[in-house]
């Protein structure tokens, strides 16, 4: 049986306060930092000092506070925070892979990630194989002598497939391959590092921050890997410079302390909406419903008190119907017709024409992404029954039910 792990308590147990006793760490409003002597500056450039700050593109105290809290939540040795989720993904991959390497990844993945893997990496002579990540034989079948990385999402975007992280970790470990997992949909719900993942990446923009007022990312892994990212000579994050602003870092850190409460409410509300849609006979997919293909698997890897998450998909007959349904829901106050997720209000979009539009239409059809698919990020509504009744009214007007 998987050992119980409580990410919220790991964050709660951290003592992070400012040097004058303020309960919130002070925001460091500095790009550069002083040294008492030149020798220490030299040693810091060489990476031989601990706790010294050199320049904010390298480290700064505000970002270090947030990185330490994220690492505690993920049970990794260290973490690095970035200016976006995509910078977390791209810096990690480019730090690991060189010309001639090969990557295996899920064909069902966030559109920006798909575009980076499919369209951008070839210029560096890095090959990528796209597979059904739930088909472990397909994953094994794509392994080559030069395979460096297996990349997946805990629950894939937008089709909500559940990755078998323990099995993928075993496959990777047996062949000397690194497993990287994007856990953006499932913070606190799933702890990939405890299931065998080597590196965990996030878009902090989404559930972790929860306010849709900033863009940020995180990379979680070993101390050696994080130090390699920030190395002044060849660290990808250091040299590409996707530094997170300390003001935003401080804001995200405060929001992190309510994440456990929010994830439970997102999950509770999503379970209610998904169950009601199912009762109506609609084509709804939610990982918490017993008819989900990986429902049993998910129950073996969850930190169960946080539920099954806030993401739902609903398949409608056509793009036109999906668009009108979303427009009507926004007019009725169900939520917003907008991309992104993890907000306190419900957000909905047509994935094939928005966050997965980078995936060619033919491939969308092949992987099961229909034109009428609507992706929901269910919000923190206090009266979720009221929201469901508004959705039903929109459906009645459109003869969906």
QUILIN-V490150 format. One record per residue. N is the residue number from 1. OMEGA is omega as a letter, one per 20 degrees, with the letter a starting at -180 (none if undefined). BURIAL is # if it has 9 or more other C-alpha atoms within 8 Angstrom, else .. Layout:
# QUILIN-V490150
n=N omega=OMEGA burial=BURIAL
n=N omega=OMEGA burial=BURIAL
This chain:
# QUILIN-V490150
n=1 omega=r burial=.
n=2 omega=r burial=.
n=3 omega=r burial=.
n=4 omega=a burial=.
n=5 omega=a burial=.
n=6 omega=a burial=.
n=7 omega=a burial=#
n=8 omega=r burial=#
n=9 omega=r burial=.
n=10 omega=r burial=#
n=11 omega=a burial=#
n=12 omega=a burial=.
n=13 omega=a burial=.
n=14 omega=r burial=.
n=15 omega=a burial=.
n=16 omega=r burial=.
n=17 omega=a burial=#
n=18 omega=a burial=#
n=19 omega=r burial=.
n=20 omega=r burial=.
n=21 omega=r burial=.
n=22 omega=a burial=#
n=23 omega=r burial=.
n=24 omega=r burial=.
n=25 omega=r burial=#
n=26 omega=r burial=#
n=27 omega=a burial=#
n=28 omega=a burial=.
n=29 omega=a burial=.
n=30 omega=r burial=.
n=31 omega=a burial=.
n=32 omega=a burial=.
n=33 omega=a burial=.
n=34 omega=r burial=.
n=35 omega=r burial=.
n=36 omega=r burial=.
n=37 omega=a burial=.
n=38 omega=a burial=.
n=39 omega=r burial=.
n=40 omega=r burial=#
n=41 omega=r burial=#
n=42 omega=r burial=.
n=43 omega=r burial=#
n=44 omega=r burial=#
n=45 omega=a burial=#
n=46 omega=r burial=.
n=47 omega=a burial=.
n=48 omega=a burial=.
n=49 omega=r burial=.
n=50 omega=r burial=.
n=51 omega=r burial=.
n=52 omega=r burial=.
n=53 omega=a burial=#
n=54 omega=a burial=#
n=55 omega=a burial=#
n=56 omega=r burial=#
n=57 omega=r burial=#
n=58 omega=r burial=#
n=59 omega=r burial=#
n=60 omega=a burial=#
n=61 omega=a burial=#
n=62 omega=r burial=#
n=63 omega=r burial=#
n=64 omega=r burial=#
n=65 omega=a burial=#
n=66 omega=a burial=#
n=67 omega=r burial=#
n=68 omega=r burial=#
n=69 omega=r burial=#
n=70 omega=r burial=#
n=71 omega=r burial=#
n=72 omega=r burial=#
n=73 omega=a burial=#
n=74 omega=a burial=#
n=75 omega=r burial=#
n=76 omega=a burial=#
n=77 omega=a burial=#
n=78 omega=r burial=#
n=79 omega=r burial=#
n=80 omega=r burial=#
n=81 omega=a burial=#
n=82 omega=a burial=#
n=83 omega=r burial=#
n=84 omega=r burial=#
n=85 omega=r burial=#
n=86 omega=r burial=#
n=87 omega=r burial=#
n=88 omega=a burial=#
n=89 omega=a burial=#
n=90 omega=r burial=#
n=91 omega=a burial=#
n=92 omega=a burial=#
n=93 omega=a burial=.
n=94 omega=r burial=#
n=95 omega=a burial=#
n=96 omega=a burial=.
n=97 omega=r burial=#
n=98 omega=r burial=#
n=99 omega=a burial=.
n=100 omega=r burial=.
n=101 omega=a burial=#
n=102 omega=a burial=#
n=103 omega=r burial=#
n=104 omega=a burial=#
n=105 omega=r burial=#
n=106 omega=r burial=#
n=107 omega=r burial=#
n=108 omega=a burial=#
n=109 omega=r burial=#
n=110 omega=a burial=#
n=111 omega=r burial=#
n=112 omega=r burial=#
n=113 omega=r burial=#
n=114 omega=a burial=#
n=115 omega=r burial=#
n=116 omega=a burial=#
n=117 omega=a burial=#
n=118 omega=a burial=#
n=119 omega=a burial=.
n=120 omega=a burial=#
n=121 omega=r burial=#
n=122 omega=r burial=#
n=123 omega=r burial=.
n=124 omega=a burial=.
n=125 omega=r burial=#
n=126 omega=a burial=#
n=127 omega=a burial=#
n=128 omega=r burial=#
n=129 omega=r burial=#
n=130 omega=a burial=.
n=131 omega=r burial=#
n=132 omega=a burial=#
n=133 omega=r burial=#
n=134 omega=r burial=.
n=135 omega=a burial=.
n=136 omega=r burial=#
n=137 omega=r burial=.
n=138 omega=r burial=#
n=139 omega=a burial=#
n=140 omega=a burial=.
n=141 omega=a burial=.
n=142 omega=a burial=.
n=143 omega=r burial=.
n=144 omega=r burial=.
n=145 omega=a burial=.
n=146 omega=r burial=.
n=147 omega=a burial=#
n=148 omega=a burial=#
n=149 omega=r burial=#
n=150 omega=a burial=#
n=151 omega=r burial=#
n=152 omega=r burial=#
n=153 omega=a burial=#
n=154 omega=r burial=#
n=155 omega=a burial=#
n=156 omega=a burial=#
n=157 omega=j burial=#
n=158 omega=a burial=#
n=159 omega=r burial=#
n=160 omega=r burial=#
n=161 omega=r burial=#
n=162 omega=r burial=#
n=163 omega=r burial=#
n=164 omega=a burial=.
n=165 omega=r burial=#
n=166 omega=a burial=#
n=167 omega=r burial=.
n=168 omega=r burial=#
n=169 omega=r burial=#
n=170 omega=r burial=#
n=171 omega=a burial=#
n=172 omega=a burial=#
n=173 omega=a burial=#
n=174 omega=a burial=.
n=175 omega=r burial=.
n=176 omega=a burial=.
n=177 omega=r burial=#
n=178 omega=r burial=#
n=179 omega=r burial=#
n=180 omega=a burial=#
n=181 omega=r burial=#
n=182 omega=a burial=#
n=183 omega=a burial=#
n=184 omega=a burial=#
n=185 omega=a burial=#
n=186 omega=r burial=#
n=187 omega=a burial=#
n=188 omega=r burial=#
n=189 omega=a burial=#
n=190 omega=r burial=#
n=191 omega=a burial=#
n=192 omega=a burial=#
n=193 omega=r burial=#
n=194 omega=r burial=.
n=195 omega=r burial=#
n=196 omega=r burial=#
n=197 omega=r burial=#
n=198 omega=a burial=#
n=199 omega=r burial=#
n=200 omega=r burial=#
n=201 omega=a burial=#
n=202 omega=q burial=#
n=203 omega=r burial=#
n=204 omega=r burial=#
n=205 omega=a burial=#
n=206 omega=a burial=#
n=207 omega=a burial=#
n=208 omega=r burial=#
n=209 omega=r burial=#
n=210 omega=a burial=#
n=211 omega=a burial=#
n=212 omega=r burial=#
n=213 omega=r burial=.
n=214 omega=r burial=.
n=215 omega=a burial=#
n=216 omega=r burial=#
n=217 omega=r burial=#
n=218 omega=r burial=#
n=219 omega=a burial=#
n=220 omega=a burial=#
n=221 omega=a burial=#
n=222 omega=r burial=#
n=223 omega=r burial=#
n=224 omega=a burial=.
n=225 omega=r burial=.
n=226 omega=r burial=#
n=227 omega=r burial=#
n=228 omega=r burial=#
n=229 omega=a burial=#
n=230 omega=r burial=#
n=231 omega=a burial=#
n=232 omega=a burial=#
n=233 omega=a burial=.
n=234 omega=r burial=#
n=235 omega=a burial=#
n=236 omega=a burial=#
n=237 omega=r burial=#
n=238 omega=a burial=#
n=239 omega=r burial=#
n=240 omega=r burial=.
n=241 omega=r burial=.
n=242 omega=a burial=#
n=243 omega=r burial=#
n=244 omega=r burial=#
n=245 omega=a burial=.
n=246 omega=r burial=#
n=247 omega=r burial=.
n=248 omega=r burial=#
n=249 omega=r burial=#
n=250 omega=r burial=#
n=251 omega=r burial=.
n=252 omega=r burial=#
n=253 omega=r burial=#
n=254 omega=r burial=#
n=255 omega=a burial=#
n=256 omega=a burial=#
n=257 omega=r burial=#
n=258 omega=a burial=.
n=259 omega=a burial=#
n=260 omega=r burial=#
n=261 omega=a burial=.
n=262 omega=a burial=#
n=263 omega=r burial=#
n=264 omega=a burial=#
n=265 omega=r burial=#
n=266 omega=a burial=#
n=267 omega=r burial=#
n=268 omega=r burial=#
n=269 omega=a burial=#
n=270 omega=r burial=#
n=271 omega=r burial=#
n=272 omega=a burial=#
n=273 omega=a burial=#
n=274 omega=a burial=#
n=275 omega=r burial=#
n=276 omega=r burial=#
n=277 omega=r burial=#
n=278 omega=r burial=#
n=279 omega=r burial=.
n=280 omega=r burial=.
n=281 omega=a burial=.
n=282 omega=a burial=#
n=283 omega=a burial=#
n=284 omega=r burial=#
n=285 omega=r burial=#
n=286 omega=a burial=#
n=287 omega=r burial=#
n=288 omega=r burial=#
n=289 omega=a burial=#
n=290 omega=a burial=.
n=291 omega=r burial=.
n=292 omega=a burial=#
n=293 omega=a burial=.
n=294 omega=a burial=#
n=295 omega=a burial=#
n=296 omega=r burial=.
n=297 omega=a burial=#
n=298 omega=a burial=#
n=299 omega=r burial=.
n=300 omega=a burial=.
n=301 omega=a burial=#
n=302 omega=q burial=#
n=303 omega=b burial=#
n=304 omega=a burial=.
n=305 omega=a burial=.
n=306 omega=r burial=#
n=307 omega=a burial=#
n=308 omega=r burial=#
n=309 omega=a burial=#
n=310 omega=a burial=#
n=311 omega=a burial=#
n=312 omega=r burial=#
n=313 omega=r burial=#
n=314 omega=r burial=#
n=315 omega=r burial=#
n=316 omega=a burial=#
n=317 omega=a burial=.
n=318 omega=r burial=.
n=319 omega=a burial=#
n=320 omega=r burial=.
n=321 omega=r burial=#
n=322 omega=a burial=#
n=323 omega=a burial=#
n=324 omega=r burial=.
n=325 omega=r burial=#
n=326 omega=r burial=#
n=327 omega=a burial=#
n=328 omega=r burial=#
n=329 omega=r burial=#
n=330 omega=r burial=#
n=331 omega=a burial=.
n=332 omega=r burial=.
n=333 omega=r burial=.
n=334 omega=a burial=#
n=335 omega=a burial=#
n=336 omega=r burial=#
n=337 omega=a burial=#
n=338 omega=r burial=.
n=339 omega=a burial=#
n=340 omega=a burial=.
n=341 omega=r burial=.
n=342 omega=a burial=#
n=343 omega=r burial=#
n=344 omega=r burial=#
n=345 omega=r burial=#
n=346 omega=r burial=#
n=347 omega=r burial=#
n=348 omega=a burial=#
n=349 omega=r burial=#
n=350 omega=a burial=#
n=351 omega=a burial=#
n=352 omega=a burial=#
n=353 omega=a burial=.
n=354 omega=a burial=#
n=355 omega=r burial=#
n=356 omega=a burial=#
n=357 omega=r burial=#
n=358 omega=r burial=#
n=359 omega=a burial=#
n=360 omega=a burial=.
n=361 omega=a burial=.
n=362 omega=r burial=.
n=363 omega=r burial=.
n=364 omega=a burial=#
n=365 omega=a burial=#
n=366 omega=a burial=.
n=367 omega=r burial=.
n=368 omega=r burial=.
n=369 omega=a burial=#
n=370 omega=a burial=#
n=371 omega=a burial=#
n=372 omega=a burial=#
n=373 omega=r burial=#
n=374 omega=r burial=#
n=375 omega=r burial=#
n=376 omega=r burial=#
n=377 omega=a burial=#
n=378 omega=a burial=#
n=379 omega=a burial=#
n=380 omega=a burial=#
n=381 omega=r burial=#
n=382 omega=r burial=.
n=383 omega=a burial=.
n=384 omega=r burial=#
n=385 omega=r burial=.
n=386 omega=r burial=.
n=387 omega=r burial=#
n=388 omega=r burial=#
n=389 omega=r burial=.
n=390 omega=r burial=#
n=391 omega=r burial=#
n=392 omega=r burial=#
n=393 omega=r burial=.
n=394 omega=a burial=#
n=395 omega=r burial=#
n=396 omega=a burial=#
n=397 omega=a burial=.
n=398 omega=a burial=#
n=399 omega=r burial=.
n=400 omega=r burial=.
n=401 omega=none burial=.
